[in-house]
Amino acid sequence: MARKEMITLCGDNCIECPRYQARGNDELSAVARLWYKVGWRDRVVSCEEMQCTGCSSHKVCTYHLVACTQEHQVEKCNQCAFFPCNKILDMLTRSDKYKKRCREVCSTKEYEMLEKAFFHKENNLKK
């Protein structure tokens, strides 16, 4: 049975993410163009840079959650005594702005794909 979700520290669902799903350079290039279109990158990046490497300590988390969970010795943010903290609240605010931007610039198909992956953070964080 296929997994329906794989939730990241910030509440994204990897299983629905086009970056995570991308197989091959054509799909990675399409994702790179989409990330640029919505403003998640300042340019269309290489396939190598676009390839998903997961959330880990070697990667810079723009929400600073990887380091924070390590500091508080929890696996997930919702296990922390400070949840929801200002980092989470700031992340949700940023996500709402991304959602609005995606509605403005994406096709219906693109938006629905991104919504499944990225715009259910608050509910996913509570799981």
CNS distance restraints for C-alpha pairs under 8 A (distance, minus, plus):
assign (resid   3 and name CA) (resid  15 and name CA) 7.42 0.50 0.50
assign (resid   4 and name CA) (resid  15 and name CA) 6.56 0.50 0.50
assign (resid   5 and name CA) (resid  13 and name CA) 5.61 0.50 0.50
assign (resid   5 and name CA) (resid  14 and name CA) 6.74 0.50 0.50
assign (resid   5 and name CA) (resid  15 and name CA) 5.34 0.50 0.50
assign (resid   5 and name CA) (resid  16 and name CA) 7.39 0.50 0.50
assign (resid   6 and name CA) (resid  12 and name CA) 7.99 0.50 0.50
assign (resid   6 and name CA) (resid  13 and name CA) 5.30 0.50 0.50
assign (resid   6 and name CA) (resid  14 and name CA) 5.33 0.50 0.50
assign (resid   6 and name CA) (resid  15 and name CA) 5.82 0.50 0.50
assign (resid   7 and name CA) (resid  11 and name CA) 5.61 0.50 0.50
assign (resid   7 and name CA) (resid  12 and name CA) 5.50 0.50 0.50
assign (resid   7 and name CA) (resid  13 and name CA) 4.64 0.50 0.50
assign (resid   7 and name CA) (resid  14 and name CA) 6.29 0.50 0.50
assign (resid   7 and name CA) (resid 124 and name CA) 6.76 0.50 0.50
assign (resid   7 and name CA) (resid 125 and name CA) 7.91 0.50 0.50
assign (resid   8 and name CA) (resid  12 and name CA) 5.26 0.50 0.50
assign (resid   8 and name CA) (resid  13 and name CA) 6.48 0.50 0.50
assign (resid   8 and name CA) (resid  14 and name CA) 7.06 0.50 0.50
assign (resid   8 and name CA) (resid  55 and name CA) 7.34 0.50 0.50
assign (resid   9 and name CA) (resid  65 and name CA) 6.63 0.50 0.50
assign (resid   9 and name CA) (resid  66 and name CA) 7.31 0.50 0.50
assign (resid   9 and name CA) (resid  76 and name CA) 5.88 0.50 0.50
assign (resid   9 and name CA) (resid  77 and name CA) 6.36 0.50 0.50
assign (resid   9 and name CA) (resid 125 and name CA) 7.43 0.50 0.50
assign (resid  10 and name CA) (resid  63 and name CA) 7.60 0.50 0.50
assign (resid  10 and name CA) (resid  65 and name CA) 7.18 0.50 0.50
assign (resid  10 and name CA) (resid  88 and name CA) 7.67 0.50 0.50
assign (resid  10 and name CA) (resid  91 and name CA) 7.59 0.50 0.50
assign (resid  10 and name CA) (resid 121 and name CA) 6.57 0.50 0.50
assign (resid  10 and name CA) (resid 125 and name CA) 7.03 0.50 0.50
assign (resid  11 and name CA) (resid 118 and name CA) 7.34 0.50 0.50
assign (resid  11 and name CA) (resid 120 and name CA) 6.99 0.50 0.50
assign (resid  11 and name CA) (resid 121 and name CA) 4.04 0.50 0.50
assign (resid  11 and name CA) (resid 122 and name CA) 6.67 0.50 0.50
assign (resid  11 and name CA) (resid 123 and name CA) 7.73 0.50 0.50
assign (resid  11 and name CA) (resid 124 and name CA) 5.05 0.50 0.50
assign (resid  11 and name CA) (resid 125 and name CA) 5.04 0.50 0.50
assign (resid  12 and name CA) (resid 117 and name CA) 5.62 0.50 0.50
assign (resid  12 and name CA) (resid 118 and name CA) 4.83 0.50 0.50
assign (resid  12 and name CA) (resid 119 and name CA) 7.41 0.50 0.50
assign (resid  12 and name CA) (resid 120 and name CA) 7.19 0.50 0.50
assign (resid  12 and name CA) (resid 121 and name CA) 5.81 0.50 0.50
assign (resid  12 and name CA) (resid 124 and name CA) 7.35 0.50 0.50
assign (resid  13 and name CA) (resid  17 and name CA) 6.53 0.50 0.50
assign (resid  13 and name CA) (resid 116 and name CA) 7.29 0.50 0.50
assign (resid  13 and name CA) (resid 117 and name CA) 4.78 0.50 0.50
assign (resid  13 and name CA) (resid 118 and name CA) 6.55 0.50 0.50
assign (resid  13 and name CA) (resid 124 and name CA) 7.94 0.50 0.50
assign (resid  14 and name CA) (resid  20 and name CA) 6.03 0.50 0.50
assign (resid  14 and name CA) (resid 117 and name CA) 6.46 0.50 0.50
assign (resid  15 and name CA) (resid  20 and name CA) 6.89 0.50 0.50
assign (resid  15 and name CA) (resid  21 and name CA) 7.02 0.50 0.50
assign (resid  15 and name CA) (resid 117 and name CA) 7.40 0.50 0.50
assign (resid  16 and name CA) (resid  20 and name CA) 7.68 0.50 0.50
assign (resid  16 and name CA) (resid  21 and name CA) 7.34 0.50 0.50
assign (resid  16 and name CA) (resid 113 and name CA) 7.09 0.50 0.50
assign (resid  16 and name CA) (resid 114 and name CA) 7.88 0.50 0.50
assign (resid  16 and name CA) (resid 116 and name CA) 5.99 0.50 0.50
assign (resid  16 and name CA) (resid 117 and name CA) 4.69 0.50 0.50
assign (resid  17 and name CA) (resid  21 and name CA) 6.14 0.50 0.50
assign (resid  17 and name CA) (resid 113 and name CA) 7.43 0.50 0.50
assign (resid  17 and name CA) (resid 114 and name CA) 6.95 0.50 0.50
assign (resid  17 and name CA) (resid 116 and name CA) 7.72 0.50 0.50
assign (resid  17 and name CA) (resid 117 and name CA) 4.89 0.50 0.50
assign (resid  17 and name CA) (resid 118 and name CA) 7.63 0.50 0.50
assign (resid  18 and name CA) (resid  22 and name CA) 5.82 0.50 0.50
assign (resid  18 and name CA) (resid  31 and name CA) 6.61 0.50 0.50
assign (resid  18 and name CA) (resid 113 and name CA) 7.43 0.50 0.50
assign (resid  18 and name CA) (resid 114 and name CA) 7.74 0.50 0.50
assign (resid  19 and name CA) (resid  28 and name CA) 6.80 0.50 0.50
assign (resid  19 and name CA) (resid  31 and name CA) 6.10 0.50 0.50
assign (resid  19 and name CA) (resid  50 and name CA) 7.14 0.50 0.50
assign (resid  19 and name CA) (resid  51 and name CA) 6.64 0.50 0.50
assign (resid  19 and name CA) (resid  52 and name CA) 6.05 0.50 0.50
assign (resid  20 and name CA) (resid  51 and name CA) 7.48 0.50 0.50
assign (resid  20 and name CA) (resid  52 and name CA) 5.49 0.50 0.50
assign (resid  22 and name CA) (resid  27 and name CA) 5.18 0.50 0.50
assign (resid  22 and name CA) (resid  28 and name CA) 5.58 0.50 0.50
assign (resid  22 and name CA) (resid  31 and name CA) 7.74 0.50 0.50
assign (resid  22 and name CA) (resid  51 and name CA) 7.81 0.50 0.50
assign (resid  23 and name CA) (resid  27 and name CA) 5.98 0.50 0.50
assign (resid  23 and name CA) (resid  28 and name CA) 6.98 0.50 0.50
assign (resid  24 and name CA) (resid  28 and name CA) 6.31 0.50 0.50
assign (resid  25 and name CA) (resid  29 and name CA) 5.85 0.50 0.50
assign (resid  25 and name CA) (resid  47 and name CA) 6.04 0.50 0.50
assign (resid  26 and name CA) (resid  30 and name CA) 6.32 0.50 0.50
assign (resid  27 and name CA) (resid  31 and name CA) 6.30 0.50 0.50
assign (resid  28 and name CA) (resid  32 and name CA) 6.11 0.50 0.50
assign (resid  28 and name CA) (resid  47 and name CA) 5.45 0.50 0.50
assign (resid  28 and name CA) (resid  50 and name CA) 6.35 0.50 0.50
assign (resid  28 and name CA) (resid  51 and name CA) 6.73 0.50 0.50
assign (resid  29 and name CA) (resid  33 and name CA) 6.24 0.50 0.50
assign (resid  29 and name CA) (resid  46 and name CA) 7.34 0.50 0.50
assign (resid  29 and name CA) (resid  47 and name CA) 5.91 0.50 0.50
assign (resid  29 and name CA) (resid  50 and name CA) 7.87 0.50 0.50
assign (resid  30 and name CA) (resid  34 and name CA) 6.26 0.50 0.50
assign (resid  31 and name CA) (resid  35 and name CA) 6.09 0.50 0.50
assign (resid  31 and name CA) (resid  50 and name CA) 7.54 0.50 0.50
assign (resid  32 and name CA) (resid  36 and name CA) 6.28 0.50 0.50
assign (resid  32 and name CA) (resid  44 and name CA) 5.42 0.50 0.50
assign (resid  32 and name CA) (resid  45 and name CA) 5.87 0.50 0.50
assign (resid  32 and name CA) (resid  46 and name CA) 7.43 0.50 0.50
assign (resid  32 and name CA) (resid  47 and name CA) 7.33 0.50 0.50
assign (resid  32 and name CA) (resid  50 and name CA) 6.14 0.50 0.50
assign (resid  33 and name CA) (resid  37 and name CA) 6.10 0.50 0.50
assign (resid  33 and name CA) (resid  44 and name CA) 5.51 0.50 0.50
assign (resid  33 and name CA) (resid  45 and name CA) 7.99 0.50 0.50
assign (resid  34 and name CA) (resid  38 and name CA) 6.30 0.50 0.50
assign (resid  35 and name CA) (resid  39 and name CA) 6.10 0.50 0.50
assign (resid  35 and name CA) (resid  40 and name CA) 5.01 0.50 0.50
assign (resid  35 and name CA) (resid  41 and name CA) 5.80 0.50 0.50
assign (resid  35 and name CA) (resid  44 and name CA) 7.61 0.50 0.50
assign (resid  36 and name CA) (resid  40 and name CA) 5.78 0.50 0.50
assign (resid  36 and name CA) (resid  41 and name CA) 4.80 0.50 0.50
assign (resid  36 and name CA) (resid  42 and name CA) 6.13 0.50 0.50
assign (resid  36 and name CA) (resid  43 and name CA) 5.67 0.50 0.50
assign (resid  36 and name CA) (resid  44 and name CA) 5.61 0.50 0.50
assign (resid  37 and name CA) (resid 105 and name CA) 7.21 0.50 0.50
assign (resid  37 and name CA) (resid 106 and name CA) 8.00 0.50 0.50
assign (resid  38 and name CA) (resid  98 and name CA) 7.73 0.50 0.50
assign (resid  38 and name CA) (resid 101 and name CA) 6.48 0.50 0.50
assign (resid  38 and name CA) (resid 102 and name CA) 5.83 0.50 0.50
assign (resid  38 and name CA) (resid 105 and name CA) 6.59 0.50 0.50
assign (resid  38 and name CA) (resid 106 and name CA) 7.49 0.50 0.50
assign (resid  41 and name CA) (resid  45 and name CA) 7.59 0.50 0.50
assign (resid  45 and name CA) (resid  49 and name CA) 6.20 0.50 0.50
assign (resid  45 and name CA) (resid  50 and name CA) 6.43 0.50 0.50
assign (resid  46 and name CA) (resid  50 and name CA) 6.16 0.50 0.50
assign (resid  47 and name CA) (resid  51 and name CA) 6.04 0.50 0.50
assign (resid  55 and name CA) (resid  59 and name CA) 6.62 0.50 0.50
assign (resid  55 and name CA) (resid  61 and name CA) 7.51 0.50 0.50
assign (resid  55 and name CA) (resid  66 and name CA) 7.33 0.50 0.50
assign (resid  56 and name CA) (resid  66 and name CA) 6.65 0.50 0.50
assign (resid  57 and name CA) (resid  66 and name CA) 6.27 0.50 0.50
assign (resid  57 and name CA) (resid  67 and name CA) 6.95 0.50 0.50
assign (resid  60 and name CA) (resid  64 and name CA) 7.43 0.50 0.50
assign (resid  61 and name CA) (resid  65 and name CA) 6.40 0.50 0.50
assign (resid  61 and name CA) (resid  66 and name CA) 6.33 0.50 0.50
assign (resid  63 and name CA) (resid  87 and name CA) 6.75 0.50 0.50
assign (resid  63 and name CA) (resid  88 and name CA) 7.96 0.50 0.50
assign (resid  63 and name CA) (resid  91 and name CA) 6.22 0.50 0.50
assign (resid  64 and name CA) (resid  68 and name CA) 6.32 0.50 0.50
assign (resid  64 and name CA) (resid  87 and name CA) 7.53 0.50 0.50
assign (resid  65 and name CA) (resid  69 and name CA) 6.00 0.50 0.50
assign (resid  65 and name CA) (resid  77 and name CA) 7.74 0.50 0.50
assign (resid  65 and name CA) (resid  87 and name CA) 7.58 0.50 0.50
assign (resid  66 and name CA) (resid  70 and name CA) 6.43 0.50 0.50
assign (resid  67 and name CA) (resid  71 and name CA) 6.06 0.50 0.50
assign (resid  68 and name CA) (resid  72 and name CA) 6.17 0.50 0.50
assign (resid  69 and name CA) (resid  73 and name CA) 5.74 0.50 0.50
assign (resid  69 and name CA) (resid  74 and name CA) 5.20 0.50 0.50
assign (resid  69 and name CA) (resid  75 and name CA) 6.25 0.50 0.50
assign (resid  69 and name CA) (resid  76 and name CA) 6.60 0.50 0.50
assign (resid  69 and name CA) (resid  77 and name CA) 6.40 0.50 0.50
assign (resid  69 and name CA) (resid  80 and name CA) 7.83 0.50 0.50
assign (resid  70 and name CA) (resid  74 and name CA) 6.42 0.50 0.50
assign (resid  70 and name CA) (resid  75 and name CA) 7.63 0.50 0.50
assign (resid  72 and name CA) (resid  80 and name CA) 6.92 0.50 0.50
assign (resid  74 and name CA) (resid  79 and name CA) 6.10 0.50 0.50
assign (resid  74 and name CA) (resid  80 and name CA) 6.31 0.50 0.50
assign (resid  75 and name CA) (resid  79 and name CA) 7.21 0.50 0.50
assign (resid  76 and name CA) (resid  80 and name CA) 7.34 0.50 0.50
assign (resid  77 and name CA) (resid  83 and name CA) 6.35 0.50 0.50
assign (resid  77 and name CA) (resid  84 and name CA) 7.81 0.50 0.50
assign (resid  77 and name CA) (resid 125 and name CA) 7.35 0.50 0.50
assign (resid  78 and name CA) (resid  83 and name CA) 5.62 0.50 0.50
assign (resid  78 and name CA) (resid  84 and name CA) 7.30 0.50 0.50
assign (resid  78 and name CA) (resid 125 and name CA) 6.37 0.50 0.50
assign (resid  78 and name CA) (resid 126 and name CA) 6.27 0.50 0.50
assign (resid  78 and name CA) (resid 127 and name CA) 7.96 0.50 0.50
assign (resid  79 and name CA) (resid  83 and name CA) 7.32 0.50 0.50
assign (resid  83 and name CA) (resid  88 and name CA) 7.65 0.50 0.50
assign (resid  84 and name CA) (resid  88 and name CA) 5.76 0.50 0.50
assign (resid  84 and name CA) (resid  89 and name CA) 6.80 0.50 0.50
assign (resid  85 and name CA) (resid  89 and name CA) 6.33 0.50 0.50
assign (resid  86 and name CA) (resid  90 and name CA) 5.87 0.50 0.50
assign (resid  87 and name CA) (resid  91 and name CA) 6.03 0.50 0.50
assign (resid  88 and name CA) (resid  92 and name CA) 6.19 0.50 0.50
assign (resid  89 and name CA) (resid  93 and name CA) 6.29 0.50 0.50
assign (resid  90 and name CA) (resid  94 and name CA) 6.21 0.50 0.50
assign (resid  91 and name CA) (resid  95 and name CA) 6.06 0.50 0.50
assign (resid  92 and name CA) (resid  96 and name CA) 6.23 0.50 0.50
assign (resid  92 and name CA) (resid 121 and name CA) 7.28 0.50 0.50
assign (resid  92 and name CA) (resid 122 and name CA) 7.19 0.50 0.50
assign (resid  93 and name CA) (resid  97 and name CA) 6.55 0.50 0.50
assign (resid  94 and name CA) (resid  98 and name CA) 6.31 0.50 0.50
assign (resid  95 and name CA) (resid  99 and name CA) 6.08 0.50 0.50
assign (resid  95 and name CA) (resid 118 and name CA) 7.82 0.50 0.50
assign (resid  95 and name CA) (resid 119 and name CA) 6.91 0.50 0.50
assign (resid  96 and name CA) (resid 100 and name CA) 6.32 0.50 0.50
assign (resid  96 and name CA) (resid 119 and name CA) 7.72 0.50 0.50
assign (resid  97 and name CA) (resid 101 and name CA) 6.26 0.50 0.50
assign (resid  98 and name CA) (resid 102 and name CA) 6.07 0.50 0.50
assign (resid  99 and name CA) (resid 103 and name CA) 6.28 0.50 0.50
assign (resid  99 and name CA) (resid 115 and name CA) 7.53 0.50 0.50
assign (resid  99 and name CA) (resid 119 and name CA) 6.71 0.50 0.50
assign (resid 100 and name CA) (resid 104 and name CA) 6.44 0.50 0.50
assign (resid 101 and name CA) (resid 105 and name CA) 6.36 0.50 0.50
assign (resid 102 and name CA) (resid 106 and name CA) 5.38 0.50 0.50
assign (resid 102 and name CA) (resid 111 and name CA) 6.11 0.50 0.50
assign (resid 102 and name CA) (resid 114 and name CA) 7.99 0.50 0.50
assign (resid 103 and name CA) (resid 107 and name CA) 7.94 0.50 0.50
assign (resid 103 and name CA) (resid 111 and name CA) 6.25 0.50 0.50
assign (resid 106 and name CA) (resid 110 and name CA) 5.56 0.50 0.50
assign (resid 106 and name CA) (resid 111 and name CA) 5.52 0.50 0.50
assign (resid 107 and name CA) (resid 111 and name CA) 6.07 0.50 0.50
assign (resid 108 and name CA) (resid 112 and name CA) 6.10 0.50 0.50
assign (resid 109 and name CA) (resid 113 and name CA) 6.25 0.50 0.50
assign (resid 110 and name CA) (resid 114 and name CA) 6.25 0.50 0.50
assign (resid 111 and name CA) (resid 115 and name CA) 5.91 0.50 0.50
assign (resid 112 and name CA) (resid 116 and name CA) 6.31 0.50 0.50
assign (resid 113 and name CA) (resid 117 and name CA) 6.60 0.50 0.50
assign (resid 114 and name CA) (resid 118 and name CA) 5.77 0.50 0.50
assign (resid 114 and name CA) (resid 119 and name CA) 7.26 0.50 0.50
assign (resid 115 and name CA) (resid 119 and name CA) 4.76 0.50 0.50
assign (resid 115 and name CA) (resid 120 and name CA) 7.20 0.50 0.50
assign (resid 116 and name CA) (resid 120 and name CA) 7.00 0.50 0.50
assign (resid 120 and name CA) (resid 124 and name CA) 6.10 0.50 0.50
assign (resid 121 and name CA) (resid 125 and name CA) 5.92 0.50 0.50
assign (resid 122 and name CA) (resid 126 and name CA) 6.75 0.50 0.50
assign (resid 123 and name CA) (resid 127 and name CA) 7.03 0.50 0.50
